[in-house]
Amino acid sequence: MKKFSAYLASALLMVAVLSSCSTSPEDINVADLEEPCEYVDAMEDCLDAMLEIQDGVESYDELSESDKNRGQAIAKKLEEIMNEGQEKFGRNEPDCPNNEEIQRKMRLIR
């Protein structure tokens, strides 16, 4: 029982550490993406970050300079992900579980 408790504590600590180390969309290495749905997930990460930046502001002019710069960096990364994915897998939409959510988020970007 003591060993089981030690393993459980180690597993919980590992989960806590790994979940706190999330990378920002700007740090996504497109060369590491292999499957079509990995590209879609990376796109969703970018869209989530862009929506977070625009949350609570009515226009682009209201954004801080750092938010504008970050938004531009994320948009550039999103374009890189999309272009690489299309080059690798073609223009057909992959069958991924979050396709509809991606489309919804794209419509929300101003």
C-alpha positions as CSV (number, residue, x, y, z in Angstrom):
1,M,0.0,0.0,0.0
2,K,2.9,2.3,0.8
3,K,4.3,1.8,-2.7
4,F,1.0,2.5,-4.3
5,S,0.7,5.8,-2.4
6,A,4.1,6.8,-3.5
7,Y,3.3,6.0,-7.2
8,L,0.0,7.9,-6.9
9,A,1.7,10.9,-5.4
10,S,4.4,10.9,-8.1
11,A,1.7,10.6,-10.8
12,L,-0.3,13.5,-9.4
13,L,2.9,15.7,-9.1
14,M,3.8,14.9,-12.7
15,V,0.3,15.8,-14.0
16,A,0.5,19.1,-12.1
17,V,3.9,20.0,-13.5
18,L,3.1,19.0,-17.1
19,S,-0.2,20.9,-17.1
20,S,1.5,24.1,-15.8
21,C,4.0,24.0,-18.6
22,S,1.7,24.8,-21.5
23,T,3.3,26.5,-24.4
24,S,2.1,29.6,-26.0
25,P,0.9,29.4,-29.6
26,E,3.8,31.5,-30.8
27,D,6.1,28.7,-29.6
28,I,4.5,25.9,-31.6
29,N,7.0,24.2,-33.7
30,V,5.2,23.4,-36.9
31,A,7.9,20.9,-37.9
32,D,6.7,18.8,-34.9
33,L,3.2,18.5,-36.2
34,E,2.6,15.2,-37.9
35,E,-1.1,14.3,-38.2
36,P,-3.8,16.5,-39.7
37,C,-5.7,16.8,-36.4
38,E,-2.4,18.1,-34.8
39,Y,-2.5,20.9,-37.2
40,V,-6.2,21.6,-36.4
41,D,-5.4,21.5,-32.6
42,A,-2.5,24.0,-33.2
43,M,-4.8,26.3,-35.1
44,E,-7.3,26.1,-32.3
45,D,-4.6,27.1,-29.8
46,C,-3.8,30.2,-31.9
47,L,-7.5,31.1,-32.3
48,D,-8.0,30.7,-28.5
49,A,-5.1,33.1,-27.9
50,M,-6.4,35.6,-30.4
51,L,-9.9,35.5,-28.9
52,E,-8.3,36.0,-25.4
53,I,-6.4,39.1,-26.7
54,Q,-9.5,40.7,-28.2
55,D,-11.8,39.9,-25.2
56,G,-13.2,43.0,-23.7
57,V,-12.1,45.5,-26.5
58,E,-14.3,46.9,-29.2
59,S,-11.6,47.7,-31.8
60,Y,-8.0,47.0,-32.7
61,D,-7.1,50.5,-31.6
62,E,-8.0,49.7,-28.0
63,L,-5.4,47.0,-27.8
64,S,-2.1,47.7,-26.0
65,E,1.0,47.7,-28.1
66,S,2.1,44.4,-26.6
67,D,-1.3,42.8,-27.4
68,K,-1.1,44.1,-31.0
69,N,2.4,42.6,-31.3
70,R,1.4,39.3,-29.8
71,G,-1.7,39.2,-32.0
72,Q,0.4,39.7,-35.1
73,A,2.8,37.0,-34.0
74,I,0.0,34.6,-33.4
75,A,-1.7,35.5,-36.8
76,K,1.7,34.8,-38.5
77,K,2.0,31.4,-36.7
78,L,-1.6,30.6,-37.6
79,E,-0.8,31.3,-41.3
80,E,2.3,29.2,-41.0
81,I,0.3,26.3,-39.6
82,M,-2.4,26.5,-42.2
83,N,0.0,26.8,-45.1
84,E,2.2,23.9,-43.9
85,G,-0.9,21.7,-43.2
86,Q,-2.3,22.4,-46.7
87,E,1.0,21.7,-48.3
88,K,1.4,18.4,-46.4
89,F,-2.2,17.2,-46.6
90,G,-3.9,19.2,-49.3
91,R,-6.8,21.6,-49.0
92,N,-9.4,19.1,-47.9
93,E,-10.7,19.6,-44.4
94,P,-9.5,16.8,-42.2
95,D,-12.0,14.8,-40.2
96,C,-11.2,16.1,-36.7
97,P,-13.5,16.3,-33.7
98,N,-13.0,20.1,-33.3
99,N,-13.6,21.2,-36.9
100,E,-16.9,22.9,-36.1
101,E,-15.4,24.7,-33.1
102,I,-12.5,26.0,-35.3
103,Q,-15.0,27.4,-37.8
104,R,-17.0,29.0,-35.0
105,K,-13.8,30.6,-33.5
106,M,-12.6,31.8,-36.9
107,R,-15.9,33.7,-37.3
108,L,-15.4,35.4,-33.9
109,I,-12.0,36.8,-34.8
110,R,-12.3,40.5,-35.7
